[in-house]
Amino acid sequence: MDASTDQLRTLAAVIDHGTFDRAAAALHITPSAVSQRIKSLEEQSGRIVVRRSKPVQATEAGAVLLRLARQVALLEAEAAAELEGDEGGTAAPTAIPLVVNADSLATWVLPALATLPGSVFDITLDDQEHTIGRLRDGTAMAAIGSDAEPVQGCTVSALGVMRYRPVASPAFVARWCPDGWTRERAAVAPVLVYDRKDALQDRYLARFAPGAHPPRQFVPASTEFAGAAALGLGWGMVPDLQADPLVADGRLVVLDRDGAVDVPLYWQQWSLRSAALDAVAAAIARAAAAALRPA
């Protein structure tokens, strides 16, 4: 096949904006032109590349072409900046799509990205055990997750370990386990869960209180999750990076000092020679070395 830059750019716009009409507005062309470009791309590839759903989604074949589209866009932007002699500067950069687990984003990732003022990021949140799907479907160029096996077409490097401990507020302890944190108390005390992908609490319970099914409260935001624990809404597995200051000032109590769950984190990125992507990888590696436990 011989996909054109316009076709690839249009495919990316359709997926990013969710409809042909919105993609057309973003590209400053008509919806019929968008439709024609997608149709031509499908004819050339011999595959259906998008599902005409709401929002529009890439098919398996479309995900392959979407990765290509993002790679081409990044390399084009870097080449244009170099030709203009504007590597430092004023040319509009291409947004780099990243997928990051919420706890890393809430603690150490944003300071790392802030060291790259010339870059623009499109960040997607996902559980650390589910980020690699975003690489496969072309949503992200790089990801922080817990999978050590590289996605096809990607490289992987270890970042370190994020340690989680079961914590709760003093008021929660006084109500639910005044005589100590036991298997029996863990089976009935309300537990906080980030979302339905979050398995950290279950991993801890499987070891500490096998078979326990305590009431669950879902709090799908990292900072608010730690805040909910401090307010006494439940106990939960909170990373030391967030819990330590709250423990130090008395707002949280560690329920089980021997109950740490370590989550290894890895950086995966497309195997692409890109100065911008390499700069992001270096910034992430530096920040991880300072914030995380050694792998």
C-alpha positions as CSV (number, residue, x, y, z in Angstrom):
1,M,0.0,0.0,0.0
2,D,1.0,3.6,-0.5
3,A,-0.7,5.6,2.2
4,S,-0.3,9.4,1.9
5,T,0.4,11.8,4.7
6,D,-3.0,13.4,4.2
7,Q,-4.7,10.0,4.6
8,L,-2.7,9.1,7.8
9,R,-3.3,12.6,9.2
10,T,-7.0,12.2,8.6
11,L,-7.2,8.8,10.2
12,A,-5.5,10.2,13.3
13,A,-7.9,13.1,13.4
14,V,-11.0,10.9,13.1
15,I,-9.8,8.7,16.0
16,D,-8.8,11.7,18.1
17,H,-11.9,13.7,17.6
18,G,-14.4,10.8,17.5
19,T,-16.5,11.8,14.4
20,F,-15.9,12.6,10.8
21,D,-17.5,16.0,11.3
22,R,-15.1,17.0,14.1
23,A,-12.1,15.7,12.2
24,A,-13.1,17.8,9.2
25,A,-13.3,20.9,11.4
26,A,-9.9,20.2,12.9
27,L,-8.3,19.6,9.5
28,H,-10.2,22.6,7.8
29,I,-11.7,20.3,5.1
30,T,-15.2,19.1,4.4
31,P,-16.7,15.9,6.0
32,S,-17.0,14.4,2.6
33,A,-13.2,14.9,2.0
34,V,-12.6,13.1,5.3
35,S,-14.9,10.3,4.3
36,Q,-13.1,10.0,0.9
37,R,-9.7,9.9,2.4
38,I,-10.7,7.1,4.8
39,K,-12.3,5.2,2.0
40,S,-9.2,5.5,-0.1
41,L,-7.0,4.3,2.7
42,E,-9.3,1.3,3.2
43,E,-9.2,0.5,-0.5
44,Q,-5.4,0.8,-0.6
45,S,-4.9,-1.3,2.5
46,G,-7.6,-3.8,1.7
47,R,-8.9,-3.5,5.2
48,I,-11.6,-1.7,7.1
49,V,-9.6,0.8,9.3
50,V,-12.4,2.4,11.4
51,R,-15.6,1.3,13.0
52,R,-18.3,3.9,12.2
53,S,-19.4,3.9,15.9
54,K,-19.9,6.8,18.3
55,P,-17.1,7.6,18.9
56,V,-15.3,6.3,15.8
57,Q,-12.8,3.6,16.8
58,A,-9.9,2.1,15.0
59,T,-10.1,-1.6,13.9
60,E,-7.1,-3.8,14.4
61,A,-5.8,-2.8,11.0
62,G,-6.6,0.8,11.7
63,A,-4.5,0.7,14.9
64,V,-1.5,-0.4,12.9
65,L,-2.0,2.6,10.6
66,L,-2.7,4.9,13.5
67,R,0.7,4.1,15.0
68,L,2.2,4.9,11.6
69,A,0.3,8.2,11.5
70,R,1.6,9.3,14.9
71,Q,5.1,8.3,14.0
72,V,5.0,10.2,10.7
73,A,3.5,13.3,12.4
74,L,6.3,13.3,15.1
75,L,9.1,12.9,12.6
76,E,7.6,15.6,10.3
77,A,7.4,18.1,13.1
78,E,11.0,17.4,14.2
79,A,12.3,17.7,10.6
80,A,10.4,20.9,10.1
81,A,11.8,22.4,13.3
82,E,15.4,21.4,12.3
83,L,15.0,22.8,8.8
84,E,13.8,26.1,10.3
85,G,16.6,26.1,12.7
86,D,14.1,26.3,15.5
87,E,14.9,23.3,17.6
88,G,14.8,25.4,20.7
89,G,11.8,27.2,20.0
90,T,8.8,28.7,18.5
91,A,7.6,26.1,16.0
92,A,4.4,24.3,17.3
93,P,5.4,20.9,18.5
94,T,3.5,17.7,17.9
95,A,1.7,16.4,21.0
96,I,3.3,13.3,22.4
97,P,0.6,10.8,23.5
98,L,1.5,9.1,26.8
99,V,-0.4,6.7,29.0
100,V,0.4,6.8,32.7
101,N,-0.9,5.1,35.8
102,A,-2.8,7.6,38.1
103,D,-0.5,7.2,41.1
104,S,2.6,8.0,39.1
105,L,1.0,11.0,37.5
106,A,-0.1,12.3,40.9
107,T,3.4,12.0,42.4
108,W,6.5,12.0,40.3
109,V,5.6,12.1,36.5
110,L,4.4,15.7,36.2
111,P,7.6,17.2,37.7
112,A,9.6,15.1,35.2
113,L,7.5,16.4,32.2
114,A,7.9,19.9,33.5
115,T,11.6,19.7,32.8
116,L,10.7,19.6,29.0
117,P,9.2,23.0,28.4
118,G,9.4,22.7,24.7
119,S,7.2,19.6,24.6
120,V,3.4,19.1,24.5
121,F,1.8,16.0,26.0
122,D,-1.5,14.2,25.5
123,I,-1.8,12.1,28.7
124,T,-4.2,9.3,29.2
125,L,-4.8,7.6,32.6
126,D,-5.0,3.9,32.9
127,D,-4.2,1.2,35.5
128,Q,-0.6,0.2,35.5
129,E,-1.6,-3.3,34.5
130,H,-3.5,-2.2,31.4
131,T,-1.4,0.5,29.8
132,I,0.1,-1.7,27.1
133,G,-3.2,-1.9,25.3
134,R,-2.8,1.8,24.6
135,L,0.5,1.2,22.8
136,R,-1.0,-1.6,20.7
137,D,-4.0,0.5,19.6
138,G,-1.9,3.5,18.7
139,T,-3.4,5.7,21.5
140,A,0.1,6.3,23.0
141,M,3.7,6.5,21.8
142,A,4.9,5.6,25.3
143,A,3.5,4.2,28.5
144,I,4.3,3.7,32.2
145,G,3.0,0.3,33.3
146,S,3.8,-2.9,35.1
147,D,4.3,-5.2,32.1
148,A,8.0,-6.1,31.5
149,E,7.3,-7.8,28.1
150,P,7.7,-5.2,25.3
151,V,4.8,-4.7,22.9
152,Q,5.7,-5.5,19.4
153,G,7.5,-2.5,17.9
154,C,8.4,-1.1,21.3
155,T,11.4,-1.1,23.7
156,V,11.1,-1.5,27.4
157,S,13.2,-0.4,30.4
158,A,12.7,-0.8,34.1
159,L,12.0,2.3,36.1
160,G,11.8,1.0,39.7
161,V,9.2,-0.1,42.2
162,M,6.3,1.8,43.7
163,R,5.5,0.5,47.2
164,Y,1.9,0.4,48.5
165,R,0.8,-0.1,52.1
166,P,-2.6,-0.6,53.7
167,V,-3.5,2.6,55.5
168,A,-6.5,4.2,57.1
169,S,-7.4,7.2,59.3
170,P,-7.1,7.1,63.1
171,A,-10.9,7.4,63.3
172,F,-11.4,4.5,61.0
173,V,-9.0,2.4,63.1
174,A,-10.9,3.4,66.3
175,R,-14.2,2.3,64.8
176,W,-13.3,-0.8,62.8
177,C,-10.2,-2.3,64.5
178,P,-9.6,-0.8,67.9
179,D,-7.9,-4.0,69.1
180,G,-5.7,-4.4,66.0
181,W,-5.9,-5.1,62.3
182,T,-6.9,-8.8,61.9
183,R,-8.2,-11.1,59.2
184,E,-11.6,-10.9,60.8
185,R,-11.6,-7.1,60.7
186,A,-10.3,-7.0,57.2
187,A,-13.2,-9.1,56.1
188,V,-15.8,-6.5,57.2
189,A,-14.1,-3.1,57.2
190,P,-15.0,-1.0,54.1
191,V,-12.2,-0.9,51.5
192,L,-11.4,1.8,49.0
193,V,-10.9,0.8,45.4
194,Y,-9.7,3.1,42.6
195,D,-11.8,1.5,39.9
196,R,-12.8,-2.0,38.7
197,K,-9.4,-2.6,37.2
198,D,-7.7,-1.9,40.5
199,A,-6.5,-5.2,41.9
200,L,-4.1,-3.9,44.6
201,Q,-6.5,-4.3,47.5
202,D,-7.4,-7.8,46.3
203,R,-3.7,-8.8,46.1
204,Y,-3.2,-7.7,49.7
205,L,-6.4,-9.4,50.9
206,A,-5.5,-12.7,49.2
207,R,-2.4,-12.8,51.3
208,F,-3.6,-11.3,54.6
209,A,-7.3,-12.4,54.7
210,P,-8.0,-15.1,52.0
211,G,-11.6,-15.2,51.0
212,A,-12.5,-11.8,52.4
213,H,-15.0,-9.7,50.5
214,P,-15.4,-6.4,52.4
215,P,-17.7,-3.6,51.3
216,R,-16.2,-1.5,48.6
217,Q,-16.2,2.2,47.9
218,F,-14.9,3.3,44.5
219,V,-12.8,6.5,44.4
220,P,-11.5,6.9,40.8
221,A,-8.8,9.6,41.4
222,S,-5.4,9.2,42.9
223,T,-5.2,12.3,45.2
224,E,-8.8,11.9,46.2
225,F,-8.2,8.2,47.0
226,A,-5.6,9.1,49.6
227,G,-7.9,11.9,50.8
228,A,-10.8,9.5,51.2
229,A,-8.6,7.2,53.4
230,A,-7.6,10.2,55.5
231,L,-11.3,11.2,55.9
232,G,-12.1,7.7,57.2
233,L,-14.2,6.4,54.3
234,G,-12.3,3.2,54.1
235,W,-8.8,1.6,54.2
236,G,-6.8,1.3,51.0
237,M,-3.4,0.6,49.4
238,V,-1.7,4.0,49.1
239,P,1.8,4.4,47.7
240,D,4.4,5.5,50.2
241,L,5.0,8.6,48.1
242,Q,1.5,9.8,49.0
243,A,1.0,8.1,52.4
244,D,4.3,9.1,54.1
245,P,3.4,12.8,54.6
246,L,-0.1,11.9,55.8
247,V,1.3,9.3,58.2
248,A,3.9,11.8,59.5
249,D,1.2,14.4,60.4
250,G,-1.1,11.8,61.9
251,R,-3.9,11.8,59.3
252,L,-3.2,8.2,58.3
253,V,-2.1,5.0,60.1
254,V,-0.3,2.1,58.5
255,L,-2.5,-1.0,59.3
256,D,0.0,-3.6,58.5
257,R,3.7,-2.8,58.4
258,D,4.6,-6.1,56.8
259,G,1.8,-5.9,54.3
260,A,3.5,-3.9,51.6
261,V,2.7,-4.6,47.9
262,D,5.5,-3.7,45.5
263,V,4.5,-2.7,41.9
264,P,7.3,-2.7,39.4
265,L,7.0,0.0,36.8
266,Y,8.4,0.0,33.3
267,W,8.8,2.5,30.5
268,Q,7.7,1.3,27.1
269,Q,8.0,3.4,23.9
270,W,7.9,2.9,20.2
271,S,11.1,1.9,18.6
272,L,11.5,5.2,16.8
273,R,14.5,7.5,16.5
274,S,12.9,10.7,17.8
275,A,14.8,13.4,19.7
276,A,11.6,14.4,21.4
277,L,10.6,10.9,22.5
278,D,14.1,10.2,23.7
279,A,14.1,13.4,25.8
280,V,10.9,12.3,27.4
281,A,12.4,8.9,28.2
282,A,15.5,10.4,29.7
283,A,13.4,12.8,31.9
284,I,11.2,10.0,33.1
285,A,14.2,7.8,33.9
286,R,15.8,10.6,36.0
287,A,12.6,11.2,37.9
288,A,12.0,7.5,38.5
289,A,15.5,7.0,39.9
290,A,14.9,9.7,42.4
291,A,11.3,8.8,43.4
292,L,11.0,5.0,43.2
293,R,12.6,2.1,44.9
294,P,15.3,0.2,42.9
295,A,13.8,-2.6,40.8
